[in-house]
Amino acid sequence: MSVEHSSDIDNPTSSSFPQSPEQIAEKLQQCGDTIREHVVNASKCGQSFDETERAVWNLVLKTGFLAMELFTKLQGKGDLGDQAVSESGKTLRRSEKPTDTVVRSIFGEHAFQQYTYSPGKNKRIELHPISARMQLPEHRWSYLLQEFSQMFCVESAFNQAADNLELVFGAKFSIDTLEQTSQRMGVQADAFLDDLPTPKKKDEAELLVASADCKGVPLIKDDAAKVAAFETAKKRPGNRRMATVTSAYTVDPYVRTAEQIVAALFRDDKEPGTQSRKSKKKRPRPKHKHTSAHFPATFVDDDTEVPISGIHEGIAWLADQVSVRRKKLQVIILLMDGQQSLWEVAQLHLGDDPLVVPILDIIHVATYVWEASSLFEKSSEKRAAFTRERLLKILRGEVNGVIRGLRRMGSLGKLKGDKLKDLRRICGYFEKHKDRMRYDEYLAAGYPIASGVIEGACGHLVKDRMERSGMRWTLEAARSMLNVRAVFQSDYWDKFCKQRVTELSESTHPNRNMVCHYTPLTMAC
């Protein structure tokens, strides 16, 4: 069993308590009595709820440690005899003496001794009988402790997670081990995300939405060089590299008007043609949202390393989600911003399916219209009026008219230099994406036109954890953290943890069946 980096820490250990099962059992019973007596006395003395709760929690931690200590001590030393035969027919020989093993639970460190079995002296050990019987993890921390630790790590920096764990469990935790656990769990989370449970068709909503976006992650200098320059974050380059965040979900149609969309964008309480917020129809909520994040990867094909971009990785994952979740003749909404590489790769993976409806995120359209307003208007009031008028036209299907109008205004206003370049860029953006801007049709059909889900995923999944002050990640650490966060933020965290324990138990202890007839200690009455 491997050992974590830091061990000289003031955590509960086996050496702190009586060693025989009978002594531990007696202490355990005393702890139960102590909790009961403390609660009764606290009630009599008028002790506060908070003070009592804290005292009980400390007693529960001590009781939990004794319970797990008793569990390990009752296992014995795993003596299967001088020799034991595996299912494959291999003869394994017992070690001359038992060896020390340590496992750390959420309550503290538990040390015990067990014999080991190998094909011969100085040969690789193939069976730890007690570890196999208890299905211990390969590494020192218990599965539950690993799970709890990552629930803290996905939300805060590793050092802060260690501090928070100490506050809850009253013990020190190694930051190195937290990071190593994250990276190992990230590999397993990656495989899990590639094979997410498929929701039942009857539980899905009418429209299947596929969305993708890119978000920059700060990497250490050496690892930033491993990622192609074209996947560098545009706005804040340096050592930032792009993670492609993808999301698939279903949602029911929600019919709206152009006026309602503009009112929502400008946060109006009420606009002509809209209903009050209190009386309007409730917006359908997305169902079964599956989200993942992807960095570039390298595959080996005929001994040749083939680099695959994060965008290809992400869109391929998205296409798989569409393939397994799609109902017959179901409309697919492909909703993204104007990043051309996303649309090009999506075309490769999703093809020319007539039931795939490409939609340009209206939020990004609005930012371009607002930028155009600065070329012609100075006051914020006039810029808002300019933007509102043209957004209404775009939402009513008049994209070509807006493009012509902007160009005409540029000519009449005799724009030059940078302003003229900006106007051409904005009009070029609309021209390039106008086939994805048929908003009058989308609104009438009840299709979503704003990628709030994927924008939220970029914020919650990437920015909130990966972009904190001073943070720099290795590529593999960033990949692992995003994988674990994606699973944690899904509806499948419990399923993932259970599946992970099952798979790791089988791979860590392939000879576990050899201990099925082993009889552990019987505690004296």
N, C-alpha and C positions, 0 to 999 in steps of 0.2 A: 504494500500500500504506500503510495507516495505521500510526502510530507510537505505542508505549506511552508512558505519562506519564514514567517515569523511565528515563533512558538513560545517565547518567554513572555507570556501575557497573563494577567491575573484573572483567568477564567476558572470556573469550577472544573475540577479534575477528579479522576478516580482516587488519587492519593489523598484528597481532602476528606474522604468519607471511609467508613468501615468497609472491609474487604469481603467478608463472607456474605453469601446471599441471605442468610438468616439475620445477620446484623442490619443489612440494608433494608430488608423487609420490615424489621422492627422500627427502624428510623422512618420508613415510609408511612407506617401506620401512625406514628407519633405526629408526623406532619399533618395528616388529615385531622387528627384531634386538635392540633395547634390552630389550624384554620378555623375550625368550628368554635373553639374557645375564644379566639381573638374576635370573631364576629359578634359573639354573644356579649363579651365584655365591652366592645366598642359601642354596642347598642345601649348598654346600661349607662355608660359614661357620657353618652351624647357626643361621641366622636363624629366628625364630619364624614360625609359620603366620600369625598375626595381622599381624605387621609386613610380611611378604611380600605378603599379600593387600591391605593398604592401599596399598602401593607399586604393585602391579600395577594396582589400580583407578585410581590417578592416571594411570598410563601409558595405560590403556585410554581414559580420558576425552580425553587429548591425541590419541591415535590416532584416536578417533572424530571429533574436531573436524577433523583433517587430512583424513579420508576424506570428510566432508561438504563441506569446503572444496574439495577436488578435484572433487567432483561438481558443485558450482555453477560452478566455473571452466571446466569442460569444456563448459558449455552454450553458450558464446559470448555474443553480444549480441542475438541474435534478429532479425537483419536479414533481413526477408522481401522486400526490394526497396523501391523508392520507394512502391509501392502494393500493396495486397493486397485481394482481394475475399472477402467473407464468404459463407456458404452462402445467405444471404437476398439476395445480389446487391449488397449495399452496398459501396462502395469506401472503403477506409480508407487514410489517408496516414501515412507514417512520420514520426516526430519528427525534427527537425533534428539532434539529438544524443542519445546514450543518457542515461538518467536512472539515478540511484542507487536501489537496492532493498536492503533488509535483511530477512533472515529469521533468527529465532533458533531453533536446534535445542536438544536437550537437552545438547549439547556446547558451545554458545556462539553468538555472533552471526556471521553470514556476509553480507558485503556484496558486491554485484556490480552490474554495469551492464547495462541492456537498453534497446533502442529501444521506443517505444510507438507504437500506431496508433490514429488517431481520424478522424472524417469530415472534419476540417479544423482549421485553427489555432484555438485557444481553444475547441475542442469537447471534449465528454466523451471520455476515453480508453476505447476499447472492447476493446483487446487489449494485454496485456502478454505478449509471446510466450514469454519464458523462464519467467515465473511460471505461465503456462498450461501450458507443456510439463512443468514440475515439479509442477503442480497444487498450488501454494502456497495456503495459507489467505488469506482476505481480510485478516486481522489478522496482526500481526508474528510471533507465536509459532507454531511448527510444530504440526501436529495431535498428534504424539506428546507434545510438551511440554505442550500443553493437557490431554491425557489424564492424563499423570503428575501435573500440578499439581492437578487436581481429585481425584485419588485421595488426595492429602494434605488438600485443603480439605474434603472431605466428612466427615473425621474430626476435624479440629481447626480452631481459629480461623485466619483468613487470615494474621495475622502469624506465628503458630506454624507454619503451613504453609510460609510463605516461609523461615523459619529452618530447617525440616526439609529443604526442597529445597536450601538452601545447604549443609547438612551432607552431603547425598548427592552433589551435583554440583559443589560447590566454587565456587559463583558466587552473585551477588546476584539476587533476583527481586522485581519490583515488586508490592507488595500491591494497588495499584489494578488492575493487569492481572489478578491472580488473581480479584478480585471481578468485573471485567467479563467474564472468561472464564466464571465461574460463572453469571452471569446469561444470557449468550448460550447456553451449553450447557443451561441450565435450560429455555429455550424449546423447544429441540430434544428434550430429554428428555420434556417434556410431551406432544409429538406422538407420541413413541415409546411412552409409557405408554398412550396412547389406542388403540394398534394393536399390542399385545404379541403375540408369536408364540403361536399356539394349540397347546397340547400335543396330541400324538396321543392319541386316545381309548384306545388299548390301553395307553398308559403312565399313564393316570389311575387313581386309586383309586376305590372304590365310591361314597363320599359326597362331594357337592360342598358346601363350606361357604362361606358369605358372611358377613362380619363387618365391623362398623364401630364407631368410637369417636371421641371428640373430645379434642383436646389443645391446651392454651393455648400460644401463642407470643408472646413479648414484642416488640411493635412500637414504633417511634418514635411520638411523640405524634400527629403529623400523619397518619400512615398508619393508626394505630389508629382515628381518626375515620372512615376510609373503610369500616370494617367495622361492620355493624349491631350495636347494643348486645346484641341477643339472642344474638349469637355471641361474647359475652365469656366468658372463662374464669370459672366460677362460684366456685371456691375462692380464686383469686388474681387478682382483676380488674385494676384499674389499666389499663395499656396492653396487656394480654394479649388476644389474639383467637384464636378457635378454628380449628384446622386439623382437618378431618375426615379421619381415616385409615381407609382401607378395605383389606380383604384378601380374596382368593378363593383357595381351595386345595382339594385333594381329599384324603381320608383314608379308610382302611378302617374298618369298624365295630370297636368294642372293647367287648365286653360286660363290665359291672362291676355290683357290688351297692352298695346304699346304705352298707353297712358299710365297703366298700373306699374309697368316696369320702370318708367322714368320717375314716377312718384316714389318708388322704392329706392332708386339710385340716389335721388335727391333728398330722401328721408322726409318727404312731405306727409303730413298727417292725413290730408285729403286733397285729391285732385279731381277735376271734372272727369266724369266717366269711371271713377273708382268708388269703392265702398269704404266706409270707415273701417279702421283696423279691427274694431271690436266685432263687426258684423260680417266681415269677409270670410269666405270659405277657408277652412283650415288647410294649410299646405301639407301634402303627403310627405311622409318621412322616408328617407332611403332605407332599404332593407338589405340585410346581409352584405354589409360593406366589407370587401376584402381589399387590403392595402399592402403594398410591399415597396421596398426601395432597392435600387440596383446600382452597383458600381461596375466599371469595366471588369471583365474576367478574361482569363486565358485558358483555352482548351488545347489539348494535344491531339493532333491528327497526323498519323503516320510519322511519329517522332518530330513533328513540326509544331511549334507553338503558334496558335492562331488567336490573335486578340479579338475580343468581342466587346463592342462599346456598351456602356450602361444603358443607352437608349434602346439598342437592339435587345439586350437582356430584359429590360422592363416591358417593352411592347410585346415581346414573345410571351412573357408571363401573362400579360393582359389578354393576348389572343387565346391562350390556353383557357383562361377563365371564361371568355366568351364562348369558346367551343363546348365546354362541359356544362355551362349554365343556360345556354340558349334554348328556348322553346322553338318548336317548328314555326317558321315564318315570323319570328319575333323581330321587331325593329330594334336595331342597335344604335344607340346614340354615342357617337365618338366626339367627345367634348374636350377641347384643349385650347391653349393660347396660340399665338401666331408663330411659335418657334418652328421653322421650316423643317428641321431635321426630324422632329416628332411626327409631322404629317407624312414625310417621305418614308420613314420606317413603318409607320402605321399602314401605309399603302402596300408595302411589301407583305405584311403579315395578314392584313384583313382583306386585301384585294379589292375587286370592283363589285362587291356584293351590293345589289340595288337596295337592300334593306338596311345598309349601314348609312346613317345620316350624319355627315360631318358638320359640326357646329363650332364656330369660333366663339370663344368666351366673350360675352358682352361686356364684362368688366374691363377687359383689355381694349376692346373697341372704345369704350368710354374714355379711357386714359388717352388714347390717340386723338379723340375729338377734343378733349380738354386741352391737350397740347396744341392743337390747331387753333384753338380760341386765342391763345397767347400771341399768335402771329398777327391778329387783327384787332384785338380788344385789350385794354389795359386794366380797367376796373374789374374786381371780382364779380360784381353784379352783372356786368355786360358779358363777361366770360361765361358765367353760369347760364345766362339766357341764350347765348350762342350755342353752348353745348346741349342744352335742353332741346332746342329747336332741331338740331341736326340728329341727335339721338332718336327723337320721335320719327324723323323721316327714315332713318336707317331701320328702326324697328317696324316701320310700315312697309318695308321692302323697297325703299327708294335709295338704295346704295349708289347706283350709277348717278342719280341726280345730285347726291351729296358730293361725289367726286368731281363732277362737272362744276358745281357751284364753288367748291374750294379753289379749283384751278382758275375759274373766272375771277374770283376775288383776288387771287394772287396776281393776275395780270392787271386788273384795274388798280390794285394797290401798289403795283410796280415793286413787288418784293425782290430783293437782291441778296446776294451773299448767303450767309448761314440761314436766314429766314427762308429763302427760296429753296435751299437744300432740304430744310426741315419739311416744307410743304410738299415737295416732291416725294420725300420718304413716306410721309403720312398718306398721301394719295396712292403711292405705290403699294403700301400695306393693304389698303382697302381694295385696290384693284386685284392684288394677288389672292386675297381671301374672299372675294365677293360671292363665290359659289358656296361659301360656308356661312354666309350672312343673310340667308333667306328667312329673316326673323318673323316676318308676317306669317309664313307657313308654319314655322316652329311653334309660335304662340297659339295659333289656331288649333294645332294638333296636341297642345299641352306638353310639348317637349321642354326639358330644362335647357336654359341658355347660358347659365352662369356656373362655372366650375368651382362652386364653393366647397364641395367635398374634397377635391384634390388640393385646393389652396389651403384648406384646413389641415389636410394630411401633411402638406409640406411644413406647415407651422408646428403642428403637434408632434409629428414624427421626427422631423429633422431639426428645425430651428430651435425649438424649446430645449433640446438636449445637447445638440452638437455644436451650437454657435455661441456658447457662453464665453464670457470674457476670458481671454488667454488660452482657450482650449486649442490644442493641436492633436490630431489623431493619426495613428498609423492607418493605412488603408484597410488592413484586416480587422483592426479593432473597430473602426468606423462601420465596416460592413456587418460585423457581428452585432454591434449595438443596435443598428437600425433593424436588423432581423429580429432581435429579441423584442425591441419596442413595437415592431409591427404586430408580432403575435400577442404581446401584452395588451395592446390597444384593440385587439380583435375580440370576438366573442368566444375564442377558442383557447384561452390561456390555460384553463383547467385541463382541457383535453390534451393540449400539448404537453403539459407537465406529466400527466399520467402516462401518455404514450412514450415520453422520453424515459421515464423510470423503467417501463417494461422493456424497451429496446436496449437500454444500457445494462440492465440486470442480465439479460440474455447474453449480450456480447462480453460482459465482464466476467461472467461465471458460466462458461460453456459446459463445465463438468458438474453443474449443480445437482444433477440427478444422482451423483455418487453419494450424496449425504441424505437421501430421502429416507434411509433406514437408520440413520444415526439417532441415538437416544441421548438427549441432553440431561443435565443434572436434575435431580428431584430434590426440592428443598425439604430439609428436615422439618417436621412439625414442631 
